[in-house]
Amino acid sequence: LSSLRLGWRQELADEEETLATGVLTSLIDQACGVAVMSRLSRRLAISTLNLKVDHIRPVTTRCAATAWAHCYDATDHLAFVRTEVWDTDPAHLTATAQGVFSINRDAL
C-alpha cells in the first residue's frame, strides 16, 4: 500500500485552477511504483506497461489530491496495482486507475 499527496500549485493547475489531469496521472503512476516497491520490500527498476485512468470528476478548485495505491498481486516479472484518488473525502473519488508494471531488476 502507498499513499501520496500532491498539494495544489498554480503551475500544476488548469484554467479552472484545479490540478490538471496529466498531473493527476503522474501522481497515480508514482503512487503505483511506490506500492510495487512496498509489496516487494525493495527498490526496483520498474516500467509502466499499462495504466488505465478513469477521471471521474475534477479535483476541487485549489485543492490537493491524494492517491492511494495497492499492489494486489505480483509475479517474478509483473506487478498489478489499483489506485484511488480523492481531494477532500476518500468516499468521493476524483479518479481511479489500474495498472500493470514490469519488474526489470533491483535498483542500484
DSSP file (Angstrom, degrees, kcal/mol; ACC not computed):
  #  RESIDUE AA STRUCTURE BP1 BP2  ACC     N-H-->O    O-->H-N    N-H-->O    O-->H-N    TCO  KAPPA ALPHA  PHI   PSI    X-CA   Y-CA   Z-CA
    1    1 A L              0   0    0      0, 0.0     2,-0.3     0, 0.0    69,-0.2   0.000 360.0 360.0 360.0 143.2    0.0    0.0    0.0
    2    2 A S  E     -A   69   0A   0     67,-2.3    67,-3.0     2,-0.0     2,-0.4  -0.995 360.0-164.6-146.0 149.9    1.1    3.5   -0.6
    3    3 A S  E     -A   68   0A   0     -2,-0.3     2,-0.4    65,-0.2    65,-0.2  -0.987   9.6-179.2-135.6 123.9   -0.4    6.9   -0.2
    4    4 A L  E     -A   67   0A   0     63,-2.4    63,-3.1    -2,-0.4     2,-0.4  -0.967  10.1-157.0-123.9 140.9    1.0   10.1   -1.8
    5    5 A R  E     -A   66   0A   0     -2,-0.4     2,-0.5    61,-0.2    61,-0.2  -0.961   1.8-163.5-119.9 134.7   -0.4   13.6   -1.5
    6    6 A L  E     -A   65   0A   0     59,-3.2    59,-2.4    -2,-0.4     2,-0.1  -0.969  16.1-139.9-119.0 118.2    0.1   16.4   -4.0
    7    7 A G        -     0   0    0     -2,-0.5     2,-0.3    57,-0.2    56,-0.1  -0.350  28.9 -96.9 -73.5 155.6   -0.6   19.9   -2.9
    8    8 A W        +     0   0    0     54,-0.2     2,-0.3    -2,-0.1    56,-0.1  -0.548  47.2 171.1 -72.8 133.2   -2.2   22.5   -5.2
    9    9 A R    >   -     0   0    0     -2,-0.3     3,-1.8    54,-0.1     4,-0.3  -0.992  39.7-125.2-141.6 143.6    0.2   24.8   -7.0
   10   10 A Q  G >  S+     0   0    0     -2,-0.3     3,-1.7     1,-0.3    -1,-0.1   0.870 109.5  57.6 -55.4 -41.6   -0.6   27.3   -9.8
   11   11 A E  G 3  S+     0   0    0      1,-0.3    -1,-0.3    -3,-0.1    -3,-0.0   0.620 108.5  47.7 -70.0  -9.8    2.0   25.8  -12.2
   12   12 A L  G <  S+     0   0    0     -3,-1.8     8,-2.5     2,-0.1    -1,-0.3   0.330  99.4  93.4-105.6   4.5    0.3   22.4  -11.9
   13   13 A A  B <   -E   19   0B   0     -3,-1.7     6,-0.2    -4,-0.3     2,-0.1  -0.557  64.5-134.3-102.8 160.9   -3.3   23.7  -12.5
   14   14 A D    >   -     0   0    0      4,-2.4     3,-1.8    -2,-0.2    -1,-0.1  -0.229  50.1 -75.6 -94.9-168.4   -5.5   24.1  -15.5
   15   15 A E  T 3  S+     0   0    0      1,-0.3    -2,-0.0     2,-0.1    -1,-0.0   0.779 132.1  55.0 -63.2 -27.4   -7.6   27.2  -16.4
   16   16 A E  T 3  S-     0   0    0      2,-0.1    -1,-0.3     3,-0.0     3,-0.1   0.347 117.2-112.8 -88.0   6.7  -10.2   26.3  -13.7
   17   17 A E  S <  S+     0   0    0     -3,-1.8    45,-3.0     1,-0.3     2,-0.3   0.821  77.4 125.5  63.0  34.5   -7.5   26.3  -11.0
   18   18 A T  S    S-     0   0    0     43,-0.2    -4,-2.4    44,-0.1    -1,-0.3  -0.870  76.4 -84.3-113.0 154.9   -7.8   22.5  -10.4
   19   19 A L  B     -E   13   0B   0     44,-0.4    40,-0.4    -2,-0.3    -6,-0.3  -0.376  55.9-110.6 -58.1 130.5   -4.9   20.1  -10.7
   20   20 A A     >  -     0   0    0     -8,-2.5     4,-2.0     1,-0.1     3,-0.3  -0.241  17.8-119.1 -65.1 151.3   -4.5   19.2  -14.3
   21   21 A T  H  > S+     0   0    0      1,-0.2     4,-2.3     2,-0.2     5,-0.1   0.848 114.5  55.4 -62.6 -34.7   -5.4   15.6  -15.4
   22   22 A G  H  > S+     0   0    0      2,-0.2     4,-1.9     1,-0.2    -1,-0.2   0.872 106.6  50.8 -64.9 -35.9   -1.8   15.0  -16.6
   23   23 A V  H  > S+     0   0    0     -3,-0.3     4,-2.2   -11,-0.2    -2,-0.2   0.908 110.0  49.7 -66.1 -42.6   -0.5   15.9  -13.2
   24   24 A L  H  X S+     0   0    0     -4,-2.0     4,-2.5     1,-0.2    -2,-0.2   0.886 108.5  53.0 -64.0 -38.6   -3.0   13.5  -11.6
   25   25 A T  H  X S+     0   0    0     -4,-2.3     4,-2.5     2,-0.2    -1,-0.2   0.899 108.9  49.4 -63.8 -40.1   -1.9   10.8  -13.9
   26   26 A S  H  X S+     0   0    0     -4,-1.9     4,-2.3     2,-0.2    -2,-0.2   0.898 110.2  51.1 -64.1 -40.6    1.7   11.4  -12.9
   27   27 A L  H  X S+     0   0    0     -4,-2.2     4,-2.5     2,-0.2    -2,-0.2   0.920 111.2  48.6 -60.8 -44.7    0.7   11.2   -9.2
   28   28 A I  H  X S+     0   0    0     -4,-2.5     4,-2.4     2,-0.2    -2,-0.2   0.930 110.7  49.9 -61.1 -47.6   -1.1    7.9   -9.9
   29   29 A D  H  X S+     0   0    0     -4,-2.5     4,-2.0     1,-0.2    -1,-0.2   0.903 112.6  47.3 -60.2 -42.5    1.9    6.4  -11.7
   30   30 A Q  H  X S+     0   0    0     -4,-2.3     4,-2.1     2,-0.2    -1,-0.2   0.915 111.0  50.7 -66.2 -43.4    4.3    7.4   -8.9
   31   31 A A  H  X S+     0   0    0     -4,-2.5     4,-2.2     1,-0.2    -2,-0.2   0.881 109.1  52.7 -62.7 -37.5    2.0    6.0   -6.2
   32   32 A C  H  X S+     0   0    0     -4,-2.4     4,-2.3     2,-0.2    -1,-0.2   0.926 107.9  50.5 -63.1 -44.9    1.7    2.7   -8.2
   33   33 A G  H  X S+     0   0    0     -4,-2.0     4,-2.2     1,-0.2    -2,-0.2   0.905 110.8  48.6 -60.3 -42.3    5.5    2.5   -8.3
   34   34 A V  H  X S+     0   0    0     -4,-2.1     4,-2.4     1,-0.2    -1,-0.2   0.890 109.4  53.5 -64.7 -39.3    5.8    3.0   -4.6
   35   35 A A  H  X S+     0   0    0     -4,-2.2     4,-2.4     2,-0.2    36,-0.2   0.897 108.7  49.4 -63.1 -40.7    3.1    0.4   -3.9
   36   36 A V  H  X S+     0   0    0     -4,-2.3     4,-2.2     2,-0.2    -2,-0.2   0.947 113.0  46.0 -63.0 -48.2    5.1   -2.2   -6.0
   37   37 A M  H  X>S+     0   0    0     -4,-2.2     5,-1.4     1,-0.2     4,-0.8   0.868 112.1  52.5 -63.7 -35.4    8.3   -1.5   -4.1
   38   38 A S  H  <5S+     0   0    0     -4,-2.4     3,-0.4     2,-0.2    -1,-0.2   0.919 110.0  47.6 -65.7 -43.9    6.5   -1.6   -0.8
   39   39 A R  H  <5S+     0   0    0     -4,-2.4    -2,-0.2     1,-0.2    -1,-0.2   0.900 118.0  40.7 -64.2 -40.1    4.9   -5.0   -1.6
   40   40 A L  H  <5S-     0   0    0     -4,-2.2    -1,-0.2     2,-0.2    -2,-0.2   0.472 103.9-133.1 -91.3  -1.5    8.3   -6.5   -2.7
   41   41 A S  T  <5S+     0   0    0     -4,-0.8     2,-0.3    -3,-0.4    -3,-0.2   0.795  71.6  78.8  58.3  34.8   10.2   -4.8    0.1
   42   42 A R  S   <S-     0   0    0     -5,-1.4     2,-0.3    -6,-0.2    -2,-0.2  -0.982  86.4 -93.2-162.4 158.5   13.0   -3.4   -2.1
   43   43 A R        -     0   0    0     -2,-0.3    64,-1.8    64,-0.1     2,-0.3  -0.596  50.7-176.3 -74.7 133.9   13.9   -0.7   -4.5
   44   44 A L  E     -B  106   0A   0     -2,-0.3     2,-0.8    62,-0.3    62,-0.2  -0.921  35.1-124.7-131.7 153.7   13.2   -1.8   -8.1
   45   45 A A  E     +B  105   0A   0     60,-3.4    59,-2.3    -2,-0.3    60,-1.1  -0.907  48.4 171.6 -92.1 111.1   13.7   -0.5  -11.6
   46   46 A I  E     -B  103   0A   0     -2,-0.8     2,-0.4    57,-0.2    57,-0.2  -0.851  23.2-151.5-123.2 158.9   10.1   -0.9  -12.9
   47   47 A S  E     -B  102   0A   0     55,-1.9    55,-2.8    -2,-0.3     2,-0.6  -0.978  22.5-119.4-128.7 142.0    8.3    0.2  -16.1
   48   48 A T  E     +B  101   0A   0     -2,-0.4    53,-0.2    53,-0.2     3,-0.1  -0.714  32.9 172.3 -78.7 118.4    4.7    1.1  -16.6
   49   49 A L  E    S+     0   0A   0     51,-2.5     2,-0.3    -2,-0.6    52,-0.2   0.837  70.0   2.0 -92.5 -40.9    3.3   -1.3  -19.2
   50   50 A N  E     +B  100   0A   0     50,-1.8    50,-2.6     2,-0.0     2,-0.4  -0.953  60.5 176.4-151.9 125.2   -0.4   -0.4  -19.0
   51   51 A L  E     -B   99   0A   0     -2,-0.3     2,-0.6    48,-0.2    48,-0.2  -0.934   7.6-169.9-135.6 111.0   -2.1    2.3  -16.9
   52   52 A K  E     -B   98   0A   0     46,-2.9    46,-1.9    -2,-0.4     2,-0.5  -0.899   9.1-171.6-103.7 118.6   -5.8    2.9  -17.4
   53   53 A V  E     -B   97   0A   0     -2,-0.6     2,-0.6    44,-0.2    44,-0.2  -0.935  11.4-162.2-114.3 129.4   -7.0    6.0  -15.6
   54   54 A D  E     -B   96   0A   0     42,-3.1    42,-2.0    -2,-0.5     2,-0.8  -0.944   9.8-154.2-108.8 111.7  -10.7    6.9  -15.2
   55   55 A H  E     +B   95   0A   0     -2,-0.6    40,-0.3    40,-0.2    39,-0.0  -0.777  15.8 178.4 -86.0 111.6  -11.1   10.6  -14.4
   56   56 A I        -     0   0    0     38,-2.0    39,-0.2    -2,-0.8    -1,-0.2   0.894  62.4 -20.0 -83.8 -43.9  -14.5   10.8  -12.6
   57   57 A R  S    S-     0   0    0     37,-1.7    -1,-0.3     3,-0.0     3,-0.1  -0.971  77.9 -85.0-158.3 160.5  -14.6   14.5  -11.8
   58   58 A P        -     0   0    0      0, 0.0     2,-0.1     0, 0.0     3,-0.1  -0.364  50.0-101.0 -68.6 153.0  -12.2   17.4  -11.5
   59   59 A V        -     0   0    0    -40,-0.4     3,-0.1     1,-0.1     6,-0.1  -0.472  53.7 -87.6 -65.6 145.4  -10.3   18.0   -8.2
   60   60 A T    >   -     0   0    0      4,-0.2     3,-1.6     1,-0.1   -41,-0.3  -0.265  60.5 -81.2 -56.1 142.4  -11.9   20.7   -6.2
   61   61 A T  T 3  S-     0   0    0      1,-0.3   -43,-0.2   -43,-0.1    -1,-0.1  -0.170 111.6  -2.2 -50.0 131.3  -10.6   24.2   -7.1
   62   62 A R  T 3  S+     0   0    0    -45,-3.0     2,-0.3     1,-0.2    -1,-0.3   0.799 104.8 133.2  55.4  35.1   -7.3   25.0   -5.4
   63   63 A C    <   -     0   0    0     -3,-1.6   -44,-0.4   -46,-0.2    -1,-0.2  -0.875  55.5-119.8-118.5 148.3   -7.3   21.7   -3.5
   64   64 A A        -     0   0    0     -2,-0.3     2,-0.4   -56,-0.1   -57,-0.2  -0.295  25.3-138.1 -73.5 165.6   -4.7   19.0   -3.0
   65   65 A A  E     -A    6   0A   0    -59,-2.4   -59,-3.2    -6,-0.1     2,-0.4  -0.977   7.8-155.2-129.2 144.9   -5.1   15.4   -4.2
   66   66 A T  E     -AC   5  86A   0     20,-3.0    20,-2.1    -2,-0.4     2,-0.5  -0.969   4.4-159.6-119.3 133.8   -4.3   12.1   -2.5
   67   67 A A  E     -AC   4  85A   0    -63,-3.1   -63,-2.4    -2,-0.4     2,-0.5  -0.960   2.1-166.1-113.5 128.9   -3.6    8.9   -4.4
   68   68 A W  E     -AC   3  84A   0     16,-3.0    16,-2.3    -2,-0.5     2,-0.4  -0.969  12.3-172.6-113.5 120.7   -3.9    5.5   -2.6
   69   69 A A  E     -AC   2  83A   0    -67,-3.0   -67,-2.3    -2,-0.5     2,-0.4  -0.922   9.8-168.3-121.5 141.7   -2.3    2.6   -4.4
   70   70 A H  E     - C   0  82A   0     12,-2.8    12,-2.2    -2,-0.4     2,-1.1  -0.977  15.2-149.6-131.2 117.5   -2.5   -1.1   -3.7
   71   71 A C  E     + C   0  81A   0     -2,-0.4    10,-0.3    10,-0.2     3,-0.1  -0.765  21.9 178.2 -83.7 102.7   -0.3   -3.7   -5.4
   72   72 A Y  E     +     0   0A   0      8,-1.3     2,-0.3    -2,-1.1    -1,-0.2   0.589  59.8   9.6 -89.9 -11.3   -2.7   -6.6   -5.2
   73   73 A D  E     - C   0  80A   0      7,-1.2     7,-2.8    -3,-0.1     2,-0.3  -0.973  59.1-177.8-162.3 153.4   -0.5   -9.2   -7.0
   74   74 A A  E     - C   0  79A   0     -2,-0.3     5,-0.2     5,-0.2     2,-0.2  -0.987   5.1-170.1-154.0 145.3    3.0   -9.7   -8.3
   75   75 A T        -     0   0    0      3,-3.2    -2,-0.0    -2,-0.3     5,-0.0  -0.491  53.9 -80.3-114.4-169.2    4.9  -12.4  -10.2
   76   76 A D  S    S+     0   0    0     -2,-0.2     3,-0.1     1,-0.2     0, 0.0   0.801 129.3  17.6 -63.9 -27.3    8.7  -12.5  -10.9
   77   77 A H  S    S+     0   0    0      1,-0.1    26,-2.6    25,-0.1     2,-0.3   0.512 120.7  53.7-125.3  -8.4    8.3  -10.0  -13.7
   78   78 A L  E     - D   0 102A   0     24,-0.2    -3,-3.2     2,-0.0     2,-0.3  -0.960  51.4-165.7-134.2 149.1    4.9   -8.3  -13.4
   79   79 A A  E     -CD  74 101A   0     22,-2.2    22,-2.7    -2,-0.3     2,-0.4  -0.988  10.6-150.4-132.2 144.9    3.1   -6.3  -10.7
   80   80 A F  E     -CD  73 100A   0     -7,-2.8    -8,-1.3    -2,-0.3    -7,-1.2  -0.959  19.0-177.9-121.7 127.8   -0.6   -5.4  -10.7
   81   81 A V  E     -CD  71  99A   0     18,-2.5    18,-2.7    -2,-0.4     2,-0.4  -0.959  17.2-162.0-133.9 141.9   -1.9   -2.2   -9.0
   82   82 A R  E     -CD  70  98A   0    -12,-2.2   -12,-2.8    -2,-0.4     2,-0.4  -0.939  17.0-168.9-116.8 146.2   -5.2   -0.5   -8.3
   83   83 A T  E     -CD  69  97A   0     14,-2.6    14,-2.2    -2,-0.4     2,-0.4  -0.986  13.0-165.4-138.4 144.5   -5.4    3.2   -7.3
   84   84 A E  E     -CD  68  96A   0    -16,-2.3   -16,-3.0    -2,-0.4     2,-0.4  -0.983  10.1-162.4-125.6 142.2   -8.0    5.6   -6.0
   85   85 A V  E     +CD  67  95A   0     10,-2.6     9,-3.1    -2,-0.4    10,-1.4  -0.975  15.5 162.0-126.3 138.2   -7.6    9.4   -6.0
   86   86 A W  E     -CD  66  93A   0    -20,-2.1   -20,-3.0    -2,-0.4     7,-0.1  -0.937  26.5-155.1-145.2 168.2   -9.6   12.0   -3.9
   87   87 A D  S    S-     0   0    0      5,-0.5    -1,-0.1     2,-0.3   -23,-0.1   0.756  86.1  -5.4-109.6 -71.1   -9.3   15.6   -2.8
   88   88 A T  S    S+     0   0    0      1,-0.3   -23,-0.1     4,-0.2     3,-0.0   0.683 131.4  32.9-102.6 -20.5  -11.3   16.3    0.4
   89   89 A D    >   -     0   0    0      3,-0.4     3,-2.2     1,-0.1    -2,-0.3  -0.960  60.0-148.9-143.7 118.9  -13.1   13.0    1.0
   90   90 A P  T 3  S+     0   0    0      0, 0.0     3,-0.2     0, 0.0    -1,-0.1   0.718 102.0  60.2 -59.6 -19.4  -11.9    9.4    0.3
   91   91 A A  T 3  S+     0   0    0      1,-0.2     2,-0.6     2,-0.0    -5,-0.0   0.589  99.0  60.0 -82.2 -10.3  -15.6    8.4   -0.3
   92   92 A H  S <  S-     0   0    0     -3,-2.2    -5,-0.5     0, 0.0    -3,-0.4  -0.761  84.2-160.3-119.5  82.3  -15.9   11.0   -3.1
   93   93 A L  E     - D   0  86A   0     -2,-0.6    -7,-0.3    -3,-0.2     3,-0.1  -0.241  22.8-168.1 -69.3 147.9  -13.3    9.9   -5.7
   94   94 A T  E    S-     0   0A   0     -9,-3.1   -38,-2.0     1,-0.4   -37,-1.7   0.656  75.4  -2.8-100.8 -25.8  -11.9   12.1   -8.4
   95   95 A A  E     -BD  55  85A   0    -10,-1.4   -10,-2.6   -40,-0.3    -1,-0.4  -0.988  54.9-158.9-159.3 157.2  -10.2    9.3  -10.3
   96   96 A T  E     -BD  54  84A   0    -42,-2.0   -42,-3.1    -2,-0.3     2,-0.3  -0.942  15.8-175.7-133.1 159.5   -9.5    5.5  -10.3
   97   97 A A  E     -BD  53  83A   0    -14,-2.2   -14,-2.6    -2,-0.3     2,-0.3  -0.993  16.2-162.8-152.9 156.9   -6.8    3.6  -12.1
   98   98 A Q  E     +BD  52  82A   0    -46,-1.9   -46,-2.9    -2,-0.3     2,-0.3  -0.990  22.3 176.8-140.4 136.6   -5.5    0.1  -12.7
   99   99 A G  E     -BD  51  81A   0    -18,-2.7   -18,-2.5    -2,-0.3     2,-0.4  -0.956  27.4-144.6-143.5 159.5   -2.0   -0.7  -14.0
  100  100 A V  E     -BD  50  80A   0    -50,-2.6   -51,-2.5    -2,-0.3   -50,-1.8  -0.988  23.7-166.1-121.5 132.9    0.5   -3.4  -14.9
  101  101 A F  E     -BD  48  79A   0    -22,-2.7   -22,-2.2    -2,-0.4     2,-0.4  -0.956  17.0-131.2-126.4 138.0    4.1   -2.8  -14.2
  102  102 A S  E     -BD  47  78A   0    -55,-2.8   -55,-1.9    -2,-0.4     2,-0.9  -0.730  14.5-143.4 -86.2 130.1    7.2   -4.7  -15.4
  103  103 A I  E     +B   46   0A   0    -26,-2.6   -57,-0.2    -2,-0.4     3,-0.1  -0.852  27.0 171.8 -94.4 108.2    9.7   -5.6  -12.8
  104  104 A N  E     -     0   0A   0    -59,-2.3     2,-0.3    -2,-0.9    -1,-0.2   0.925  51.2 -51.5 -87.2 -49.2   13.0   -5.1  -14.6
  105  105 A R  E     -B   45   0A   0    -60,-1.1   -60,-3.4   -28,-0.0    -1,-0.3  -0.962  65.7 -65.7-177.1 166.9   15.7   -5.5  -11.8
  106  106 A D  E     -B   44   0A   0     -2,-0.3   -62,-0.3   -62,-0.2     2,-0.1  -0.471  59.1-111.0 -65.8 140.8   16.8   -4.3   -8.4
  107  107 A A              0   0    0    -64,-1.8   -64,-0.1    -2,-0.1    -1,-0.1  -0.451 360.0 360.0 -72.7 147.9   17.7   -0.7   -8.4
  108  108 A L              0   0    0     -2,-0.1    -1,-0.1    -3,-0.1    -2,-0.0   0.460 360.0 360.0 -78.7 360.0   21.4    0.2   -7.9
